[in-house]
């Protein structure tokens, strides 16, 4: 497993809602979760739902409230590179690798 020194990008603890869309044999599926940390190259999120590894995804993160004066929507594409059960049966940890830089929009 890579240590902090070996990581390509610094990770930042960050929690916000995230929505994923991805293709399945039966069409398009969706799931919601919460980010745990984010970097320039990807993110780690948790969700109650399972998603297959190596599947391409489109994601949307919505940042609102707190010190944010207007809602910010972050959109991007990526690939699921790891899925692991979370302890205490709280769902799954899902690691995404971004395909390109995230786009952001104020709402």
ABEGO torsion letter per residue (X at the ends): XBBAAABABBBBBBBBBBBBBBBBAAEBBBBBBBBABBBAAEBBBBBABBBBBGBBBBBBBBBBEEABABBBBBBBBBBBABBBBBBGGAEBBBBBBBABBBBBBBX
